[in-house]
């Protein structure tokens, strides 16, 4: 997604989800700003996390994440979005 990310993570013991999100956003913001020849805040401060309750919830979250680019009109099918796990599941 061009303006936000979705990711599914299972934090290790004694690692906070906010630490993982901060690390991802910090690195990607630095690299994107270098490519765009700019500086300053890149990501909007908008934390939203949830705990996965069961396998069905897990599968639904993956489906939601993978179909988000389709919903945004960025591609016709989830597996067409090369920045998604769906892209790597398709038969090549």
Phi and psi in radians as a Rosetta constraint file:
Dihedral C 1 N 2 CA 2 C 2 CIRCULARHARMONIC -1.293 0.35
Dihedral N 2 CA 2 C 2 N 3 CIRCULARHARMONIC -0.377 0.35
Dihedral C 2 N 3 CA 3 C 3 CIRCULARHARMONIC -2.140 0.35
Dihedral N 3 CA 3 C 3 N 4 CIRCULARHARMONIC 0.031 0.35
Dihedral C 3 N 4 CA 4 C 4 CIRCULARHARMONIC -2.861 0.35
Dihedral N 4 CA 4 C 4 N 5 CIRCULARHARMONIC 2.968 0.35
Dihedral C 4 N 5 CA 5 C 5 CIRCULARHARMONIC -2.204 0.35
Dihedral N 5 CA 5 C 5 N 6 CIRCULARHARMONIC 2.700 0.35
Dihedral C 5 N 6 CA 6 C 6 CIRCULARHARMONIC -2.189 0.35
Dihedral N 6 CA 6 C 6 N 7 CIRCULARHARMONIC 2.333 0.35
Dihedral C 6 N 7 CA 7 C 7 CIRCULARHARMONIC -2.594 0.35
Dihedral N 7 CA 7 C 7 N 8 CIRCULARHARMONIC 2.679 0.35
Dihedral C 7 N 8 CA 8 C 8 CIRCULARHARMONIC -2.039 0.35
Dihedral N 8 CA 8 C 8 N 9 CIRCULARHARMONIC 2.174 0.35
Dihedral C 8 N 9 CA 9 C 9 CIRCULARHARMONIC -2.412 0.35
Dihedral N 9 CA 9 C 9 N 10 CIRCULARHARMONIC 2.620 0.35
Dihedral C 9 N 10 CA 10 C 10 CIRCULARHARMONIC -2.030 0.35
Dihedral N 10 CA 10 C 10 N 11 CIRCULARHARMONIC 1.695 0.35
Dihedral C 10 N 11 CA 11 C 11 CIRCULARHARMONIC -1.080 0.35
Dihedral N 11 CA 11 C 11 N 12 CIRCULARHARMONIC 2.519 0.35
Dihedral C 11 N 12 CA 12 C 12 CIRCULARHARMONIC -1.232 0.35
Dihedral N 12 CA 12 C 12 N 13 CIRCULARHARMONIC 2.839 0.35
Dihedral C 12 N 13 CA 13 C 13 CIRCULARHARMONIC -0.998 0.35
Dihedral N 13 CA 13 C 13 N 14 CIRCULARHARMONIC 2.406 0.35
Dihedral C 13 N 14 CA 14 C 14 CIRCULARHARMONIC 1.206 0.35
Dihedral N 14 CA 14 C 14 N 15 CIRCULARHARMONIC 0.303 0.35
Dihedral C 14 N 15 CA 15 C 15 CIRCULARHARMONIC -2.075 0.35
Dihedral N 15 CA 15 C 15 N 16 CIRCULARHARMONIC 2.177 0.35
Dihedral C 15 N 16 CA 16 C 16 CIRCULARHARMONIC -1.482 0.35
Dihedral N 16 CA 16 C 16 N 17 CIRCULARHARMONIC 2.505 0.35
Dihedral C 16 N 17 CA 17 C 17 CIRCULARHARMONIC -1.010 0.35
Dihedral N 17 CA 17 C 17 N 18 CIRCULARHARMONIC -0.658 0.35
Dihedral C 17 N 18 CA 18 C 18 CIRCULARHARMONIC -1.096 0.35
Dihedral N 18 CA 18 C 18 N 19 CIRCULARHARMONIC -0.552 0.35
Dihedral C 18 N 19 CA 19 C 19 CIRCULARHARMONIC -1.175 0.35
Dihedral N 19 CA 19 C 19 N 20 CIRCULARHARMONIC -0.712 0.35
Dihedral C 19 N 20 CA 20 C 20 CIRCULARHARMONIC -1.121 0.35
Dihedral N 20 CA 20 C 20 N 21 CIRCULARHARMONIC -0.845 0.35
Dihedral C 20 N 21 CA 21 C 21 CIRCULARHARMONIC -1.059 0.35
Dihedral N 21 CA 21 C 21 N 22 CIRCULARHARMONIC -0.753 0.35
Dihedral C 21 N 22 CA 22 C 22 CIRCULARHARMONIC -1.067 0.35
Dihedral N 22 CA 22 C 22 N 23 CIRCULARHARMONIC -0.765 0.35
Dihedral C 22 N 23 CA 23 C 23 CIRCULARHARMONIC -1.074 0.35
Dihedral N 23 CA 23 C 23 N 24 CIRCULARHARMONIC -0.807 0.35
Dihedral C 23 N 24 CA 24 C 24 CIRCULARHARMONIC -1.092 0.35
Dihedral N 24 CA 24 C 24 N 25 CIRCULARHARMONIC -0.845 0.35
Dihedral C 24 N 25 CA 25 C 25 CIRCULARHARMONIC -1.191 0.35
Dihedral N 25 CA 25 C 25 N 26 CIRCULARHARMONIC -0.641 0.35
Dihedral C 25 N 26 CA 26 C 26 CIRCULARHARMONIC -1.121 0.35
Dihedral N 26 CA 26 C 26 N 27 CIRCULARHARMONIC -0.863 0.35
Dihedral C 26 N 27 CA 27 C 27 CIRCULARHARMONIC -1.086 0.35
Dihedral N 27 CA 27 C 27 N 28 CIRCULARHARMONIC -0.870 0.35
Dihedral C 27 N 28 CA 28 C 28 CIRCULARHARMONIC -1.165 0.35
Dihedral N 28 CA 28 C 28 N 29 CIRCULARHARMONIC -0.616 0.35
Dihedral C 28 N 29 CA 29 C 29 CIRCULARHARMONIC -1.116 0.35
Dihedral N 29 CA 29 C 29 N 30 CIRCULARHARMONIC -0.763 0.35
Dihedral C 29 N 30 CA 30 C 30 CIRCULARHARMONIC -1.075 0.35
Dihedral N 30 CA 30 C 30 N 31 CIRCULARHARMONIC -0.827 0.35
Dihedral C 30 N 31 CA 31 C 31 CIRCULARHARMONIC -1.174 0.35
Dihedral N 31 CA 31 C 31 N 32 CIRCULARHARMONIC -0.730 0.35
Dihedral C 31 N 32 CA 32 C 32 CIRCULARHARMONIC -1.130 0.35
Dihedral N 32 CA 32 C 32 N 33 CIRCULARHARMONIC -0.743 0.35
Dihedral C 32 N 33 CA 33 C 33 CIRCULARHARMONIC -1.098 0.35
Dihedral N 33 CA 33 C 33 N 34 CIRCULARHARMONIC -0.638 0.35
Dihedral C 33 N 34 CA 34 C 34 CIRCULARHARMONIC -1.098 0.35
Dihedral N 34 CA 34 C 34 N 35 CIRCULARHARMONIC -0.829 0.35
Dihedral C 34 N 35 CA 35 C 35 CIRCULARHARMONIC -1.102 0.35
Dihedral N 35 CA 35 C 35 N 36 CIRCULARHARMONIC -0.642 0.35
Dihedral C 35 N 36 CA 36 C 36 CIRCULARHARMONIC -1.532 0.35
Dihedral N 36 CA 36 C 36 N 37 CIRCULARHARMONIC -0.017 0.35
Dihedral C 36 N 37 CA 37 C 37 CIRCULARHARMONIC 0.945 0.35
Dihedral N 37 CA 37 C 37 N 38 CIRCULARHARMONIC 0.893 0.35
Dihedral C 37 N 38 CA 38 C 38 CIRCULARHARMONIC -2.472 0.35
Dihedral N 38 CA 38 C 38 N 39 CIRCULARHARMONIC 3.068 0.35
Dihedral C 38 N 39 CA 39 C 39 CIRCULARHARMONIC -2.503 0.35
Dihedral N 39 CA 39 C 39 N 40 CIRCULARHARMONIC 3.068 0.35
Dihedral C 39 N 40 CA 40 C 40 CIRCULARHARMONIC 1.751 0.35
Dihedral N 40 CA 40 C 40 N 41 CIRCULARHARMONIC -3.037 0.35
Dihedral C 40 N 41 CA 41 C 41 CIRCULARHARMONIC -1.082 0.35
Dihedral N 41 CA 41 C 41 N 42 CIRCULARHARMONIC 2.326 0.35
Dihedral C 41 N 42 CA 42 C 42 CIRCULARHARMONIC -1.889 0.35
Dihedral N 42 CA 42 C 42 N 43 CIRCULARHARMONIC -0.867 0.35
Dihedral C 42 N 43 CA 43 C 43 CIRCULARHARMONIC -1.607 0.35
Dihedral N 43 CA 43 C 43 N 44 CIRCULARHARMONIC 2.478 0.35
Dihedral C 43 N 44 CA 44 C 44 CIRCULARHARMONIC -1.286 0.35
Dihedral N 44 CA 44 C 44 N 45 CIRCULARHARMONIC 2.453 0.35
Dihedral C 44 N 45 CA 45 C 45 CIRCULARHARMONIC -1.345 0.35
Dihedral N 45 CA 45 C 45 N 46 CIRCULARHARMONIC 1.832 0.35
Dihedral C 45 N 46 CA 46 C 46 CIRCULARHARMONIC -2.684 0.35
Dihedral N 46 CA 46 C 46 N 47 CIRCULARHARMONIC 1.113 0.35
Dihedral C 46 N 47 CA 47 C 47 CIRCULARHARMONIC -1.259 0.35
Dihedral N 47 CA 47 C 47 N 48 CIRCULARHARMONIC 2.353 0.35
Dihedral C 47 N 48 CA 48 C 48 CIRCULARHARMONIC -2.588 0.35
Dihedral N 48 CA 48 C 48 N 49 CIRCULARHARMONIC 1.987 0.35
Dihedral C 48 N 49 CA 49 C 49 CIRCULARHARMONIC -2.327 0.35
Dihedral N 49 CA 49 C 49 N 50 CIRCULARHARMONIC 2.833 0.35
Dihedral C 49 N 50 CA 50 C 50 CIRCULARHARMONIC -2.643 0.35
Dihedral N 50 CA 50 C 50 N 51 CIRCULARHARMONIC 2.703 0.35
Dihedral C 50 N 51 CA 51 C 51 CIRCULARHARMONIC -1.559 0.35
Dihedral N 51 CA 51 C 51 N 52 CIRCULARHARMONIC 2.442 0.35
Dihedral C 51 N 52 CA 52 C 52 CIRCULARHARMONIC -1.413 0.35
Dihedral N 52 CA 52 C 52 N 53 CIRCULARHARMONIC 2.192 0.35
Dihedral C 52 N 53 CA 53 C 53 CIRCULARHARMONIC -1.501 0.35
Dihedral N 53 CA 53 C 53 N 54 CIRCULARHARMONIC -0.632 0.35
Dihedral C 53 N 54 CA 54 C 54 CIRCULARHARMONIC -2.839 0.35
Dihedral N 54 CA 54 C 54 N 55 CIRCULARHARMONIC 3.139 0.35
Dihedral C 54 N 55 CA 55 C 55 CIRCULARHARMONIC -1.060 0.35
Dihedral N 55 CA 55 C 55 N 56 CIRCULARHARMONIC -0.727 0.35
Dihedral C 55 N 56 CA 56 C 56 CIRCULARHARMONIC -1.061 0.35
Dihedral N 56 CA 56 C 56 N 57 CIRCULARHARMONIC -0.759 0.35
Dihedral C 56 N 57 CA 57 C 57 CIRCULARHARMONIC -1.090 0.35
Dihedral N 57 CA 57 C 57 N 58 CIRCULARHARMONIC -0.739 0.35
Dihedral C 57 N 58 CA 58 C 58 CIRCULARHARMONIC -1.003 0.35
Dihedral N 58 CA 58 C 58 N 59 CIRCULARHARMONIC -0.858 0.35
Dihedral C 58 N 59 CA 59 C 59 CIRCULARHARMONIC -1.107 0.35
Dihedral N 59 CA 59 C 59 N 60 CIRCULARHARMONIC -0.728 0.35
Dihedral C 59 N 60 CA 60 C 60 CIRCULARHARMONIC -1.113 0.35
Dihedral N 60 CA 60 C 60 N 61 CIRCULARHARMONIC -0.681 0.35
Dihedral C 60 N 61 CA 61 C 61 CIRCULARHARMONIC -1.150 0.35
Dihedral N 61 CA 61 C 61 N 62 CIRCULARHARMONIC -0.760 0.35
Dihedral C 61 N 62 CA 62 C 62 CIRCULARHARMONIC -1.057 0.35
Dihedral N 62 CA 62 C 62 N 63 CIRCULARHARMONIC -0.778 0.35
Dihedral C 62 N 63 CA 63 C 63 CIRCULARHARMONIC -1.071 0.35
Dihedral N 63 CA 63 C 63 N 64 CIRCULARHARMONIC -0.751 0.35
Dihedral C 63 N 64 CA 64 C 64 CIRCULARHARMONIC -1.070 0.35
Dihedral N 64 CA 64 C 64 N 65 CIRCULARHARMONIC -0.841 0.35
Dihedral C 64 N 65 CA 65 C 65 CIRCULARHARMONIC -1.058 0.35
Dihedral N 65 CA 65 C 65 N 66 CIRCULARHARMONIC -0.832 0.35
Dihedral C 65 N 66 CA 66 C 66 CIRCULARHARMONIC -1.183 0.35
Dihedral N 66 CA 66 C 66 N 67 CIRCULARHARMONIC -0.508 0.35
Dihedral C 66 N 67 CA 67 C 67 CIRCULARHARMONIC -1.596 0.35
Dihedral N 67 CA 67 C 67 N 68 CIRCULARHARMONIC -0.059 0.35
Dihedral C 67 N 68 CA 68 C 68 CIRCULARHARMONIC -1.044 0.35
Dihedral N 68 CA 68 C 68 N 69 CIRCULARHARMONIC -0.750 0.35
Dihedral C 68 N 69 CA 69 C 69 CIRCULARHARMONIC -1.114 0.35
Dihedral N 69 CA 69 C 69 N 70 CIRCULARHARMONIC -0.549 0.35
Dihedral C 69 N 70 CA 70 C 70 CIRCULARHARMONIC -1.163 0.35
Dihedral N 70 CA 70 C 70 N 71 CIRCULARHARMONIC -0.832 0.35
Dihedral C 70 N 71 CA 71 C 71 CIRCULARHARMONIC -1.038 0.35
Dihedral N 71 CA 71 C 71 N 72 CIRCULARHARMONIC -0.603 0.35
Dihedral C 71 N 72 CA 72 C 72 CIRCULARHARMONIC -1.401 0.35
Dihedral N 72 CA 72 C 72 N 73 CIRCULARHARMONIC -0.071 0.35
Dihedral C 72 N 73 CA 73 C 73 CIRCULARHARMONIC 1.379 0.35
Dihedral N 73 CA 73 C 73 N 74 CIRCULARHARMONIC 0.352 0.35
Dihedral C 73 N 74 CA 74 C 74 CIRCULARHARMONIC -1.545 0.35
Dihedral N 74 CA 74 C 74 N 75 CIRCULARHARMONIC -0.289 0.35
Dihedral C 74 N 75 CA 75 C 75 CIRCULARHARMONIC -2.790 0.35
Dihedral N 75 CA 75 C 75 N 76 CIRCULARHARMONIC 2.884 0.35
Dihedral C 75 N 76 CA 76 C 76 CIRCULARHARMONIC -1.481 0.35
Dihedral N 76 CA 76 C 76 N 77 CIRCULARHARMONIC -0.549 0.35
Dihedral C 76 N 77 CA 77 C 77 CIRCULARHARMONIC -2.391 0.35
Dihedral N 77 CA 77 C 77 N 78 CIRCULARHARMONIC 2.591 0.35
Dihedral C 77 N 78 CA 78 C 78 CIRCULARHARMONIC -0.955 0.35
Dihedral N 78 CA 78 C 78 N 79 CIRCULARHARMONIC -0.689 0.35
Dihedral C 78 N 79 CA 79 C 79 CIRCULARHARMONIC -1.263 0.35
Dihedral N 79 CA 79 C 79 N 80 CIRCULARHARMONIC -0.124 0.35
Dihedral C 79 N 80 CA 80 C 80 CIRCULARHARMONIC -1.426 0.35
Dihedral N 80 CA 80 C 80 N 81 CIRCULARHARMONIC -0.328 0.35
Dihedral C 80 N 81 CA 81 C 81 CIRCULARHARMONIC -1.476 0.35
Dihedral N 81 CA 81 C 81 N 82 CIRCULARHARMONIC 1.842 0.35
Dihedral C 81 N 82 CA 82 C 82 CIRCULARHARMONIC -1.206 0.35
Dihedral N 82 CA 82 C 82 N 83 CIRCULARHARMONIC -0.133 0.35
Dihedral C 82 N 83 CA 83 C 83 CIRCULARHARMONIC -1.720 0.35
Dihedral N 83 CA 83 C 83 N 84 CIRCULARHARMONIC 0.248 0.35
Dihedral C 83 N 84 CA 84 C 84 CIRCULARHARMONIC -2.022 0.35
Dihedral N 84 CA 84 C 84 N 85 CIRCULARHARMONIC 2.677 0.35
Dihedral C 84 N 85 CA 85 C 85 CIRCULARHARMONIC -1.089 0.35
Dihedral N 85 CA 85 C 85 N 86 CIRCULARHARMONIC -0.483 0.35
Dihedral C 85 N 86 CA 86 C 86 CIRCULARHARMONIC -1.080 0.35
Dihedral N 86 CA 86 C 86 N 87 CIRCULARHARMONIC -0.602 0.35
Dihedral C 86 N 87 CA 87 C 87 CIRCULARHARMONIC -1.055 0.35
Dihedral N 87 CA 87 C 87 N 88 CIRCULARHARMONIC -0.649 0.35
Dihedral C 87 N 88 CA 88 C 88 CIRCULARHARMONIC -1.497 0.35
Dihedral N 88 CA 88 C 88 N 89 CIRCULARHARMONIC -0.151 0.35
Dihedral C 88 N 89 CA 89 C 89 CIRCULARHARMONIC -1.520 0.35
Dihedral N 89 CA 89 C 89 N 90 CIRCULARHARMONIC -0.387 0.35
Dihedral C 89 N 90 CA 90 C 90 CIRCULARHARMONIC -1.202 0.35
Dihedral N 90 CA 90 C 90 N 91 CIRCULARHARMONIC 2.642 0.35
Dihedral C 90 N 91 CA 91 C 91 CIRCULARHARMONIC -1.271 0.35
Dihedral N 91 CA 91 C 91 N 92 CIRCULARHARMONIC 2.348 0.35
